[in-house]
Amino acid sequence: MKSVLVSAGSTASPIDQVREISNIFRGRTGAAIAEYFISKSVDCTLVTSARATDYFKRRLRIVIFRTFDELKDIMEREIRNGCYDTIIHSAAVSDYGVSRVLDQDFNPVDSSAKVSSSHPRLYLELEPTVKIVDQIRETWKFNGKLVKFKLQVGISDIELVDIAIKSMAASKADFIVANCLEWCRERAYIIGADGSLANVSRNDLPLELFRRLQ
């Protein structure tokens, strides 16, 4: 393993030029993974939505994104033009994007600038986004090692592992890191396409991924 691309953080879906919908994740896990890998002399690029990355700048290349479209474009460019042997896709990517803003009578509202706050009620029409992780193999033809991340809510460990195995196969990933929101700050499963499974602490996740990707 010589060159790694790590995605981290969350994507935003713009409502208008000043408002957006996003999720609660801020890219700490991906940043910790990148930091550990560069400490092991691995060439690493961190694609992240996090802005507080000054302490990294001397140690690895950082590419910043905000929206889903920006992340998708960056990932495609990096994969097609780069020489990565490993991709760790930990970014929390929006499953839906805002397609239209509607008023209380379901008429489209101009959202090209700033939607007026005078509307008594607004509706957002959402549409599914492309699964970026599925593009990595199928569309962008990446042949190296791929690590996918999967988060669920309110299910048992057995259910989580079953869902994660199917998700890993669907994206043709080599490993998947799976956890539940209720305990994601404590631990995670690392599941391999070879049938391996480990329940590791959050603090040990970068080390355990590094060991498996060697």
PyMOL commands that place a pseudoatom at each C-alpha (Angstrom):
pseudoatom trace, name=CA, resn=MET, resi=1, chain=A, elem=C, hetatm=0, pos=[0.000, 0.000, 0.000]
pseudoatom trace, name=CA, resn=LYS, resi=2, chain=A, elem=C, hetatm=0, pos=[1.649, 3.183, -1.219]
pseudoatom trace, name=CA, resn=SER, resi=3, chain=A, elem=C, hetatm=0, pos=[-1.039, 5.724, -2.076]
pseudoatom trace, name=CA, resn=VAL, resi=4, chain=A, elem=C, hetatm=0, pos=[-4.433, 6.097, -0.378]
pseudoatom trace, name=CA, resn=LEU, resi=5, chain=A, elem=C, hetatm=0, pos=[-7.465, 8.279, -1.070]
pseudoatom trace, name=CA, resn=VAL, resi=6, chain=A, elem=C, hetatm=0, pos=[-9.648, 8.937, 1.998]
pseudoatom trace, name=CA, resn=SER, resi=7, chain=A, elem=C, hetatm=0, pos=[-13.023, 10.664, 1.788]
pseudoatom trace, name=CA, resn=ALA, resi=8, chain=A, elem=C, hetatm=0, pos=[-14.473, 12.171, 4.966]
pseudoatom trace, name=CA, resn=GLY, resi=9, chain=A, elem=C, hetatm=0, pos=[-17.126, 14.543, 6.217]
pseudoatom trace, name=CA, resn=SER, resi=10, chain=A, elem=C, hetatm=0, pos=[-20.633, 15.159, 4.919]
pseudoatom trace, name=CA, resn=THR, resi=11, chain=A, elem=C, hetatm=0, pos=[-22.203, 16.460, 1.746]
pseudoatom trace, name=CA, resn=ALA, resi=12, chain=A, elem=C, hetatm=0, pos=[-24.677, 19.335, 1.632]
pseudoatom trace, name=CA, resn=SER, resi=13, chain=A, elem=C, hetatm=0, pos=[-27.680, 19.611, -0.642]
pseudoatom trace, name=CA, resn=PRO, resi=14, chain=A, elem=C, hetatm=0, pos=[-28.432, 23.296, -1.366]
pseudoatom trace, name=CA, resn=ILE, resi=15, chain=A, elem=C, hetatm=0, pos=[-31.967, 24.588, -0.897]
pseudoatom trace, name=CA, resn=ASP, resi=16, chain=A, elem=C, hetatm=0, pos=[-31.006, 28.009, -2.210]
pseudoatom trace, name=CA, resn=GLN, resi=17, chain=A, elem=C, hetatm=0, pos=[-27.784, 30.009, -2.148]
pseudoatom trace, name=CA, resn=VAL, resi=18, chain=A, elem=C, hetatm=0, pos=[-27.772, 30.411, 1.645]
pseudoatom trace, name=CA, resn=ARG, resi=19, chain=A, elem=C, hetatm=0, pos=[-29.588, 27.326, 2.965]
pseudoatom trace, name=CA, resn=GLU, resi=20, chain=A, elem=C, hetatm=0, pos=[-28.857, 23.641, 2.715]
pseudoatom trace, name=CA, resn=ILE, resi=21, chain=A, elem=C, hetatm=0, pos=[-29.646, 20.244, 4.220]
pseudoatom trace, name=CA, resn=SER, resi=22, chain=A, elem=C, hetatm=0, pos=[-26.887, 17.964, 5.410]
pseudoatom trace, name=CA, resn=ASN, resi=23, chain=A, elem=C, hetatm=0, pos=[-26.200, 15.391, 8.137]
pseudoatom trace, name=CA, resn=ILE, resi=24, chain=A, elem=C, hetatm=0, pos=[-24.575, 15.293, 11.559]
pseudoatom trace, name=CA, resn=PHE, resi=25, chain=A, elem=C, hetatm=0, pos=[-21.160, 13.909, 10.606]
pseudoatom trace, name=CA, resn=ARG, resi=26, chain=A, elem=C, hetatm=0, pos=[-18.047, 16.073, 10.464]
pseudoatom trace, name=CA, resn=GLY, resi=27, chain=A, elem=C, hetatm=0, pos=[-15.272, 13.837, 9.148]
pseudoatom trace, name=CA, resn=ARG, resi=28, chain=A, elem=C, hetatm=0, pos=[-13.391, 13.023, 12.336]
pseudoatom trace, name=CA, resn=THR, resi=29, chain=A, elem=C, hetatm=0, pos=[-13.137, 9.304, 11.570]
pseudoatom trace, name=CA, resn=GLY, resi=30, chain=A, elem=C, hetatm=0, pos=[-11.742, 9.849, 8.083]
pseudoatom trace, name=CA, resn=ALA, resi=31, chain=A, elem=C, hetatm=0, pos=[-9.291, 12.446, 9.374]
pseudoatom trace, name=CA, resn=ALA, resi=32, chain=A, elem=C, hetatm=0, pos=[-8.087, 10.041, 12.072]
pseudoatom trace, name=CA, resn=ILE, resi=33, chain=A, elem=C, hetatm=0, pos=[-7.573, 7.327, 9.462]
pseudoatom trace, name=CA, resn=ALA, resi=34, chain=A, elem=C, hetatm=0, pos=[-5.618, 9.687, 7.202]
pseudoatom trace, name=CA, resn=GLU, resi=35, chain=A, elem=C, hetatm=0, pos=[-3.501, 10.871, 10.116]
pseudoatom trace, name=CA, resn=TYR, resi=36, chain=A, elem=C, hetatm=0, pos=[-2.629, 7.312, 11.108]
pseudoatom trace, name=CA, resn=PHE, resi=37, chain=A, elem=C, hetatm=0, pos=[-1.779, 6.260, 7.566]
pseudoatom trace, name=CA, resn=ILE, resi=38, chain=A, elem=C, hetatm=0, pos=[0.560, 9.182, 6.985]
pseudoatom trace, name=CA, resn=SER, resi=39, chain=A, elem=C, hetatm=0, pos=[2.252, 8.381, 10.304]
pseudoatom trace, name=CA, resn=LYS, resi=40, chain=A, elem=C, hetatm=0, pos=[3.095, 5.053, 8.657]
pseudoatom trace, name=CA, resn=SER, resi=41, chain=A, elem=C, hetatm=0, pos=[4.658, 6.828, 5.661]
pseudoatom trace, name=CA, resn=VAL, resi=42, chain=A, elem=C, hetatm=0, pos=[1.747, 6.144, 3.320]
pseudoatom trace, name=CA, resn=ASP, resi=43, chain=A, elem=C, hetatm=0, pos=[1.081, 8.808, 0.677]
pseudoatom trace, name=CA, resn=CYS, resi=44, chain=A, elem=C, hetatm=0, pos=[-2.433, 10.038, 1.452]
pseudoatom trace, name=CA, resn=THR, resi=45, chain=A, elem=C, hetatm=0, pos=[-4.979, 12.435, -0.026]
pseudoatom trace, name=CA, resn=LEU, resi=46, chain=A, elem=C, hetatm=0, pos=[-7.847, 13.511, 2.233]
pseudoatom trace, name=CA, resn=VAL, resi=47, chain=A, elem=C, hetatm=0, pos=[-11.021, 14.644, 0.476]
pseudoatom trace, name=CA, resn=THR, resi=48, chain=A, elem=C, hetatm=0, pos=[-13.080, 16.281, 3.210]
pseudoatom trace, name=CA, resn=SER, resi=49, chain=A, elem=C, hetatm=0, pos=[-15.807, 18.767, 4.038]
pseudoatom trace, name=CA, resn=ALA, resi=50, chain=A, elem=C, hetatm=0, pos=[-13.994, 19.720, 7.261]
pseudoatom trace, name=CA, resn=ARG, resi=51, chain=A, elem=C, hetatm=0, pos=[-12.325, 23.128, 7.141]
pseudoatom trace, name=CA, resn=ALA, resi=52, chain=A, elem=C, hetatm=0, pos=[-10.217, 22.862, 10.309]
pseudoatom trace, name=CA, resn=THR, resi=53, chain=A, elem=C, hetatm=0, pos=[-7.374, 20.987, 8.653]
pseudoatom trace, name=CA, resn=ASP, resi=54, chain=A, elem=C, hetatm=0, pos=[-4.465, 23.407, 9.077]
pseudoatom trace, name=CA, resn=TYR, resi=55, chain=A, elem=C, hetatm=0, pos=[-2.456, 21.003, 11.207]
pseudoatom trace, name=CA, resn=PHE, resi=56, chain=A, elem=C, hetatm=0, pos=[-2.519, 18.472, 8.370]
pseudoatom trace, name=CA, resn=LYS, resi=57, chain=A, elem=C, hetatm=0, pos=[-1.266, 20.706, 5.591]
pseudoatom trace, name=CA, resn=ARG, resi=58, chain=A, elem=C, hetatm=0, pos=[2.405, 19.871, 5.813]
pseudoatom trace, name=CA, resn=ARG, resi=59, chain=A, elem=C, hetatm=0, pos=[1.741, 16.173, 5.937]
pseudoatom trace, name=CA, resn=LEU, resi=60, chain=A, elem=C, hetatm=0, pos=[-0.795, 15.295, 3.281]
pseudoatom trace, name=CA, resn=ARG, resi=61, chain=A, elem=C, hetatm=0, pos=[-2.733, 16.674, 0.367]
pseudoatom trace, name=CA, resn=ILE, resi=62, chain=A, elem=C, hetatm=0, pos=[-6.206, 17.977, 1.231]
pseudoatom trace, name=CA, resn=VAL, resi=63, chain=A, elem=C, hetatm=0, pos=[-9.101, 18.601, -1.158]
pseudoatom trace, name=CA, resn=ILE, resi=64, chain=A, elem=C, hetatm=0, pos=[-12.169, 20.384, 0.240]
pseudoatom trace, name=CA, resn=PHE, resi=65, chain=A, elem=C, hetatm=0, pos=[-15.764, 19.835, -0.878]
pseudoatom trace, name=CA, resn=ARG, resi=66, chain=A, elem=C, hetatm=0, pos=[-19.135, 21.085, 0.343]
pseudoatom trace, name=CA, resn=THR, resi=67, chain=A, elem=C, hetatm=0, pos=[-21.898, 19.721, -1.861]
pseudoatom trace, name=CA, resn=PHE, resi=68, chain=A, elem=C, hetatm=0, pos=[-22.698, 16.267, -3.197]
pseudoatom trace, name=CA, resn=ASP, resi=69, chain=A, elem=C, hetatm=0, pos=[-21.870, 17.349, -6.743]
pseudoatom trace, name=CA, resn=GLU, resi=70, chain=A, elem=C, hetatm=0, pos=[-18.489, 18.689, -5.651]
pseudoatom trace, name=CA, resn=LEU, resi=71, chain=A, elem=C, hetatm=0, pos=[-17.594, 15.435, -3.910]
pseudoatom trace, name=CA, resn=LYS, resi=72, chain=A, elem=C, hetatm=0, pos=[-18.698, 13.350, -6.882]
pseudoatom trace, name=CA, resn=ASP, resi=73, chain=A, elem=C, hetatm=0, pos=[-16.641, 15.444, -9.305]
pseudoatom trace, name=CA, resn=ILE, resi=74, chain=A, elem=C, hetatm=0, pos=[-13.575, 15.376, -7.041]
pseudoatom trace, name=CA, resn=MET, resi=75, chain=A, elem=C, hetatm=0, pos=[-13.751, 11.619, -6.513]
pseudoatom trace, name=CA, resn=GLU, resi=76, chain=A, elem=C, hetatm=0, pos=[-14.074, 10.970, -10.237]
pseudoatom trace, name=CA, resn=ARG, resi=77, chain=A, elem=C, hetatm=0, pos=[-11.156, 13.249, -11.049]
pseudoatom trace, name=CA, resn=GLU, resi=78, chain=A, elem=C, hetatm=0, pos=[-8.922, 11.799, -8.341]
pseudoatom trace, name=CA, resn=ILE, resi=79, chain=A, elem=C, hetatm=0, pos=[-9.678, 8.205, -9.292]
pseudoatom trace, name=CA, resn=ARG, resi=80, chain=A, elem=C, hetatm=0, pos=[-9.344, 8.691, -13.045]
pseudoatom trace, name=CA, resn=ASN, resi=81, chain=A, elem=C, hetatm=0, pos=[-6.196, 10.825, -12.847]
pseudoatom trace, name=CA, resn=GLY, resi=82, chain=A, elem=C, hetatm=0, pos=[-4.539, 9.551, -9.679]
pseudoatom trace, name=CA, resn=CYS, resi=83, chain=A, elem=C, hetatm=0, pos=[-2.429, 6.505, -8.930]
pseudoatom trace, name=CA, resn=TYR, resi=84, chain=A, elem=C, hetatm=0, pos=[-4.157, 5.254, -5.782]
pseudoatom trace, name=CA, resn=ASP, resi=85, chain=A, elem=C, hetatm=0, pos=[-3.943, 1.631, -4.744]
pseudoatom trace, name=CA, resn=THR, resi=86, chain=A, elem=C, hetatm=0, pos=[-6.497, 2.020, -1.918]
pseudoatom trace, name=CA, resn=ILE, resi=87, chain=A, elem=C, hetatm=0, pos=[-9.679, 4.056, -1.431]
pseudoatom trace, name=CA, resn=ILE, resi=88, chain=A, elem=C, hetatm=0, pos=[-11.289, 4.480, 1.990]
pseudoatom trace, name=CA, resn=HIS, resi=89, chain=A, elem=C, hetatm=0, pos=[-14.706, 6.024, 1.381]
pseudoatom trace, name=CA, resn=SER, resi=90, chain=A, elem=C, hetatm=0, pos=[-15.866, 7.176, 4.817]
pseudoatom trace, name=CA, resn=ALA, resi=91, chain=A, elem=C, hetatm=0, pos=[-17.705, 10.347, 3.746]
pseudoatom trace, name=CA, resn=ALA, resi=92, chain=A, elem=C, hetatm=0, pos=[-21.351, 10.525, 4.832]
pseudoatom trace, name=CA, resn=VAL, resi=93, chain=A, elem=C, hetatm=0, pos=[-22.929, 11.125, 1.442]
pseudoatom trace, name=CA, resn=SER, resi=94, chain=A, elem=C, hetatm=0, pos=[-26.451, 12.484, 1.016]
pseudoatom trace, name=CA, resn=ASP, resi=95, chain=A, elem=C, hetatm=0, pos=[-28.937, 9.843, -0.107]
pseudoatom trace, name=CA, resn=TYR, resi=96, chain=A, elem=C, hetatm=0, pos=[-31.263, 12.560, -1.399]
pseudoatom trace, name=CA, resn=GLY, resi=97, chain=A, elem=C, hetatm=0, pos=[-30.810, 15.961, -2.990]
pseudoatom trace, name=CA, resn=VAL, resi=98, chain=A, elem=C, hetatm=0, pos=[-33.189, 18.908, -3.230]
pseudoatom trace, name=CA, resn=SER, resi=99, chain=A, elem=C, hetatm=0, pos=[-34.776, 18.967, -6.673]
pseudoatom trace, name=CA, resn=ARG, resi=100, chain=A, elem=C, hetatm=0, pos=[-37.396, 21.686, -6.106]
pseudoatom trace, name=CA, resn=VAL, resi=101, chain=A, elem=C, hetatm=0, pos=[-38.733, 24.088, -3.498]
pseudoatom trace, name=CA, resn=LEU, resi=102, chain=A, elem=C, hetatm=0, pos=[-42.531, 24.325, -3.446]
pseudoatom trace, name=CA, resn=ASP, resi=103, chain=A, elem=C, hetatm=0, pos=[-44.879, 26.810, -1.783]
pseudoatom trace, name=CA, resn=GLN, resi=104, chain=A, elem=C, hetatm=0, pos=[-47.926, 25.877, 0.315]
pseudoatom trace, name=CA, resn=ASP, resi=105, chain=A, elem=C, hetatm=0, pos=[-49.955, 25.293, -2.862]
pseudoatom trace, name=CA, resn=PHE, resi=106, chain=A, elem=C, hetatm=0, pos=[-47.187, 23.087, -4.295]
pseudoatom trace, name=CA, resn=ASN, resi=107, chain=A, elem=C, hetatm=0, pos=[-46.143, 25.648, -6.872]
pseudoatom trace, name=CA, resn=PRO, resi=108, chain=A, elem=C, hetatm=0, pos=[-42.403, 25.816, -7.635]
pseudoatom trace, name=CA, resn=VAL, resi=109, chain=A, elem=C, hetatm=0, pos=[-40.516, 28.603, -5.882]
pseudoatom trace, name=CA, resn=ASP, resi=110, chain=A, elem=C, hetatm=0, pos=[-37.495, 30.292, -7.426]
pseudoatom trace, name=CA, resn=SER, resi=111, chain=A, elem=C, hetatm=0, pos=[-34.515, 29.076, -5.391]
pseudoatom trace, name=CA, resn=SER, resi=112, chain=A, elem=C, hetatm=0, pos=[-31.764, 30.456, -7.609]
pseudoatom trace, name=CA, resn=ALA, resi=113, chain=A, elem=C, hetatm=0, pos=[-30.972, 33.174, -5.053]
pseudoatom trace, name=CA, resn=LYS, resi=114, chain=A, elem=C, hetatm=0, pos=[-32.556, 33.255, -1.566]
pseudoatom trace, name=CA, resn=VAL, resi=115, chain=A, elem=C, hetatm=0, pos=[-36.058, 31.952, -0.964]
pseudoatom trace, name=CA, resn=SER, resi=116, chain=A, elem=C, hetatm=0, pos=[-38.164, 34.565, 0.790]
pseudoatom trace, name=CA, resn=SER, resi=117, chain=A, elem=C, hetatm=0, pos=[-38.955, 33.988, 4.465]
pseudoatom trace, name=CA, resn=SER, resi=118, chain=A, elem=C, hetatm=0, pos=[-42.469, 35.370, 3.900]
pseudoatom trace, name=CA, resn=HIS, resi=119, chain=A, elem=C, hetatm=0, pos=[-43.881, 32.001, 2.818]
pseudoatom trace, name=CA, resn=PRO, resi=120, chain=A, elem=C, hetatm=0, pos=[-46.175, 30.542, 5.507]
pseudoatom trace, name=CA, resn=ARG, resi=121, chain=A, elem=C, hetatm=0, pos=[-45.143, 27.028, 4.496]
pseudoatom trace, name=CA, resn=LEU, resi=122, chain=A, elem=C, hetatm=0, pos=[-42.602, 25.486, 2.129]
pseudoatom trace, name=CA, resn=TYR, resi=123, chain=A, elem=C, hetatm=0, pos=[-42.034, 21.962, 0.871]
pseudoatom trace, name=CA, resn=LEU, resi=124, chain=A, elem=C, hetatm=0, pos=[-38.837, 20.403, -0.376]
pseudoatom trace, name=CA, resn=GLU, resi=125, chain=A, elem=C, hetatm=0, pos=[-38.991, 17.853, -3.152]
pseudoatom trace, name=CA, resn=LEU, resi=126, chain=A, elem=C, hetatm=0, pos=[-36.135, 15.378, -2.782]
pseudoatom trace, name=CA, resn=GLU, resi=127, chain=A, elem=C, hetatm=0, pos=[-34.767, 12.929, -5.318]
pseudoatom trace, name=CA, resn=PRO, resi=128, chain=A, elem=C, hetatm=0, pos=[-32.278, 10.087, -4.825]
pseudoatom trace, name=CA, resn=THR, resi=129, chain=A, elem=C, hetatm=0, pos=[-28.633, 10.812, -5.515]
pseudoatom trace, name=CA, resn=VAL, resi=130, chain=A, elem=C, hetatm=0, pos=[-26.220, 8.546, -7.343]
pseudoatom trace, name=CA, resn=LYS, resi=131, chain=A, elem=C, hetatm=0, pos=[-24.343, 6.154, -5.051]
pseudoatom trace, name=CA, resn=ILE, resi=132, chain=A, elem=C, hetatm=0, pos=[-20.800, 7.476, -5.327]
pseudoatom trace, name=CA, resn=VAL, resi=133, chain=A, elem=C, hetatm=0, pos=[-19.294, 4.333, -3.820]
pseudoatom trace, name=CA, resn=ASP, resi=134, chain=A, elem=C, hetatm=0, pos=[-20.919, 2.236, -6.563]
pseudoatom trace, name=CA, resn=GLN, resi=135, chain=A, elem=C, hetatm=0, pos=[-19.331, 4.412, -9.250]
pseudoatom trace, name=CA, resn=ILE, resi=136, chain=A, elem=C, hetatm=0, pos=[-15.824, 3.652, -7.988]
pseudoatom trace, name=CA, resn=ARG, resi=137, chain=A, elem=C, hetatm=0, pos=[-15.687, 0.190, -9.537]
pseudoatom trace, name=CA, resn=GLU, resi=138, chain=A, elem=C, hetatm=0, pos=[-18.435, 0.187, -12.142]
pseudoatom trace, name=CA, resn=THR, resi=139, chain=A, elem=C, hetatm=0, pos=[-17.978, 3.582, -13.788]
pseudoatom trace, name=CA, resn=TRP, resi=140, chain=A, elem=C, hetatm=0, pos=[-14.536, 4.846, -12.790]
pseudoatom trace, name=CA, resn=LYS, resi=141, chain=A, elem=C, hetatm=0, pos=[-12.917, 1.389, -13.108]
pseudoatom trace, name=CA, resn=PHE, resi=142, chain=A, elem=C, hetatm=0, pos=[-10.856, 1.467, -9.913]
pseudoatom trace, name=CA, resn=ASN, resi=143, chain=A, elem=C, hetatm=0, pos=[-9.055, -1.853, -9.464]
pseudoatom trace, name=CA, resn=GLY, resi=144, chain=A, elem=C, hetatm=0, pos=[-7.340, -1.341, -6.112]
pseudoatom trace, name=CA, resn=LYS, resi=145, chain=A, elem=C, hetatm=0, pos=[-8.599, -2.056, -2.613]
pseudoatom trace, name=CA, resn=LEU, resi=146, chain=A, elem=C, hetatm=0, pos=[-11.873, -0.405, -1.634]
pseudoatom trace, name=CA, resn=VAL, resi=147, chain=A, elem=C, hetatm=0, pos=[-13.187, 0.190, 1.881]
pseudoatom trace, name=CA, resn=LYS, resi=148, chain=A, elem=C, hetatm=0, pos=[-16.842, 1.157, 2.227]
pseudoatom trace, name=CA, resn=PHE, resi=149, chain=A, elem=C, hetatm=0, pos=[-18.605, 2.537, 5.322]
pseudoatom trace, name=CA, resn=LYS, resi=150, chain=A, elem=C, hetatm=0, pos=[-22.146, 1.698, 6.423]
pseudoatom trace, name=CA, resn=LEU, resi=151, chain=A, elem=C, hetatm=0, pos=[-24.177, 3.309, 9.226]
pseudoatom trace, name=CA, resn=GLN, resi=152, chain=A, elem=C, hetatm=0, pos=[-27.536, 2.042, 10.455]
pseudoatom trace, name=CA, resn=VAL, resi=153, chain=A, elem=C, hetatm=0, pos=[-29.889, 3.069, 13.256]
pseudoatom trace, name=CA, resn=GLY, resi=154, chain=A, elem=C, hetatm=0, pos=[-31.813, 1.002, 15.792]
pseudoatom trace, name=CA, resn=ILE, resi=155, chain=A, elem=C, hetatm=0, pos=[-30.955, -2.529, 14.690]
pseudoatom trace, name=CA, resn=SER, resi=156, chain=A, elem=C, hetatm=0, pos=[-29.151, -5.452, 16.294]
pseudoatom trace, name=CA, resn=ASP, resi=157, chain=A, elem=C, hetatm=0, pos=[-25.534, -6.361, 15.635]
pseudoatom trace, name=CA, resn=ILE, resi=158, chain=A, elem=C, hetatm=0, pos=[-26.630, -9.471, 13.741]
pseudoatom trace, name=CA, resn=GLU, resi=159, chain=A, elem=C, hetatm=0, pos=[-28.890, -7.428, 11.475]
pseudoatom trace, name=CA, resn=LEU, resi=160, chain=A, elem=C, hetatm=0, pos=[-26.146, -4.844, 10.962]
pseudoatom trace, name=CA, resn=VAL, resi=161, chain=A, elem=C, hetatm=0, pos=[-23.588, -7.433, 9.898]
pseudoatom trace, name=CA, resn=ASP, resi=162, chain=A, elem=C, hetatm=0, pos=[-26.054, -9.039, 7.475]
pseudoatom trace, name=CA, resn=ILE, resi=163, chain=A, elem=C, hetatm=0, pos=[-26.900, -5.678, 5.874]
pseudoatom trace, name=CA, resn=ALA, resi=164, chain=A, elem=C, hetatm=0, pos=[-23.221, -4.711, 5.713]
pseudoatom trace, name=CA, resn=ILE, resi=165, chain=A, elem=C, hetatm=0, pos=[-22.184, -7.925, 3.958]
pseudoatom trace, name=CA, resn=LYS, resi=166, chain=A, elem=C, hetatm=0, pos=[-24.823, -7.383, 1.273]
pseudoatom trace, name=CA, resn=SER, resi=167, chain=A, elem=C, hetatm=0, pos=[-23.834, -3.723, 0.923]
pseudoatom trace, name=CA, resn=MET, resi=168, chain=A, elem=C, hetatm=0, pos=[-20.166, -4.633, 0.556]
pseudoatom trace, name=CA, resn=ALA, resi=169, chain=A, elem=C, hetatm=0, pos=[-20.971, -7.123, -2.198]
pseudoatom trace, name=CA, resn=ALA, resi=170, chain=A, elem=C, hetatm=0, pos=[-23.188, -4.623, -4.037]
pseudoatom trace, name=CA, resn=SER, resi=171, chain=A, elem=C, hetatm=0, pos=[-20.329, -2.112, -4.242]
pseudoatom trace, name=CA, resn=LYS, resi=172, chain=A, elem=C, hetatm=0, pos=[-17.657, -4.758, -4.867]
pseudoatom trace, name=CA, resn=ALA, resi=173, chain=A, elem=C, hetatm=0, pos=[-15.725, -3.516, -1.846]
pseudoatom trace, name=CA, resn=ASP, resi=174, chain=A, elem=C, hetatm=0, pos=[-12.915, -5.458, -0.197]
pseudoatom trace, name=CA, resn=PHE, resi=175, chain=A, elem=C, hetatm=0, pos=[-13.899, -4.320, 3.297]
pseudoatom trace, name=CA, resn=ILE, resi=176, chain=A, elem=C, hetatm=0, pos=[-16.798, -2.551, 4.931]
pseudoatom trace, name=CA, resn=VAL, resi=177, chain=A, elem=C, hetatm=0, pos=[-16.786, -0.661, 8.221]
pseudoatom trace, name=CA, resn=ALA, resi=178, chain=A, elem=C, hetatm=0, pos=[-20.225, -0.928, 9.811]
pseudoatom trace, name=CA, resn=ASN, resi=179, chain=A, elem=C, hetatm=0, pos=[-21.736, 0.559, 12.926]
pseudoatom trace, name=CA, resn=CYS, resi=180, chain=A, elem=C, hetatm=0, pos=[-24.942, 1.898, 14.448]
pseudoatom trace, name=CA, resn=LEU, resi=181, chain=A, elem=C, hetatm=0, pos=[-25.603, 5.483, 15.422]
pseudoatom trace, name=CA, resn=GLU, resi=182, chain=A, elem=C, hetatm=0, pos=[-26.283, 4.434, 19.000]
pseudoatom trace, name=CA, resn=TRP, resi=183, chain=A, elem=C, hetatm=0, pos=[-22.710, 3.210, 19.542]
pseudoatom trace, name=CA, resn=CYS, resi=184, chain=A, elem=C, hetatm=0, pos=[-20.715, 4.591, 16.617]
pseudoatom trace, name=CA, resn=ARG, resi=185, chain=A, elem=C, hetatm=0, pos=[-18.471, 6.612, 18.950]
pseudoatom trace, name=CA, resn=GLU, resi=186, chain=A, elem=C, hetatm=0, pos=[-17.458, 3.428, 20.750]
pseudoatom trace, name=CA, resn=ARG, resi=187, chain=A, elem=C, hetatm=0, pos=[-16.829, 0.678, 18.197]
pseudoatom trace, name=CA, resn=ALA, resi=188, chain=A, elem=C, hetatm=0, pos=[-17.257, -0.610, 14.664]
pseudoatom trace, name=CA, resn=TYR, resi=189, chain=A, elem=C, hetatm=0, pos=[-17.247, -3.848, 12.728]
pseudoatom trace, name=CA, resn=ILE, resi=190, chain=A, elem=C, hetatm=0, pos=[-14.643, -4.395, 10.035]
pseudoatom trace, name=CA, resn=ILE, resi=191, chain=A, elem=C, hetatm=0, pos=[-15.955, -7.028, 7.652]
pseudoatom trace, name=CA, resn=GLY, resi=192, chain=A, elem=C, hetatm=0, pos=[-13.915, -8.447, 4.785]
pseudoatom trace, name=CA, resn=ALA, resi=193, chain=A, elem=C, hetatm=0, pos=[-15.017, -9.904, 1.473]
pseudoatom trace, name=CA, resn=ASP, resi=194, chain=A, elem=C, hetatm=0, pos=[-12.902, -12.903, 2.480]
pseudoatom trace, name=CA, resn=GLY, resi=195, chain=A, elem=C, hetatm=0, pos=[-15.327, -13.635, 5.337]
pseudoatom trace, name=CA, resn=SER, resi=196, chain=A, elem=C, hetatm=0, pos=[-13.302, -12.000, 8.099]
pseudoatom trace, name=CA, resn=LEU, resi=197, chain=A, elem=C, hetatm=0, pos=[-15.099, -10.074, 10.829]
pseudoatom trace, name=CA, resn=ALA, resi=198, chain=A, elem=C, hetatm=0, pos=[-13.749, -8.024, 13.731]
pseudoatom trace, name=CA, resn=ASN, resi=199, chain=A, elem=C, hetatm=0, pos=[-15.459, -5.861, 16.342]
pseudoatom trace, name=CA, resn=VAL, resi=200, chain=A, elem=C, hetatm=0, pos=[-12.948, -3.085, 17.087]
pseudoatom trace, name=CA, resn=SER, resi=201, chain=A, elem=C, hetatm=0, pos=[-12.937, 0.036, 19.229]
pseudoatom trace, name=CA, resn=ARG, resi=202, chain=A, elem=C, hetatm=0, pos=[-13.278, 3.384, 17.494]
pseudoatom trace, name=CA, resn=ASN, resi=203, chain=A, elem=C, hetatm=0, pos=[-9.804, 4.364, 18.671]
pseudoatom trace, name=CA, resn=ASP, resi=204, chain=A, elem=C, hetatm=0, pos=[-8.301, 1.226, 17.137]
pseudoatom trace, name=CA, resn=LEU, resi=205, chain=A, elem=C, hetatm=0, pos=[-10.126, 1.533, 13.811]
pseudoatom trace, name=CA, resn=PRO, resi=206, chain=A, elem=C, hetatm=0, pos=[-7.284, 3.277, 11.896]
pseudoatom trace, name=CA, resn=LEU, resi=207, chain=A, elem=C, hetatm=0, pos=[-4.739, 0.718, 13.124]
pseudoatom trace, name=CA, resn=GLU, resi=208, chain=A, elem=C, hetatm=0, pos=[-6.968, -2.254, 12.328]
pseudoatom trace, name=CA, resn=LEU, resi=209, chain=A, elem=C, hetatm=0, pos=[-7.730, -0.956, 8.834]
pseudoatom trace, name=CA, resn=PHE, resi=210, chain=A, elem=C, hetatm=0, pos=[-4.041, -0.374, 8.192]
pseudoatom trace, name=CA, resn=ARG, resi=211, chain=A, elem=C, hetatm=0, pos=[-3.205, -3.938, 9.222]
pseudoatom trace, name=CA, resn=ARG, resi=212, chain=A, elem=C, hetatm=0, pos=[-5.822, -5.428, 6.925]
pseudoatom trace, name=CA, resn=LEU, resi=213, chain=A, elem=C, hetatm=0, pos=[-4.856, -3.303, 3.937]
pseudoatom trace, name=CA, resn=GLN, resi=214, chain=A, elem=C, hetatm=0, pos=[-1.157, -4.105, 4.087]
for i in range(1, 214): cmd.bond("trace and resi %d" % i, "trace and resi %d" % (i + 1))
show_as sticks, trace
zoom trace
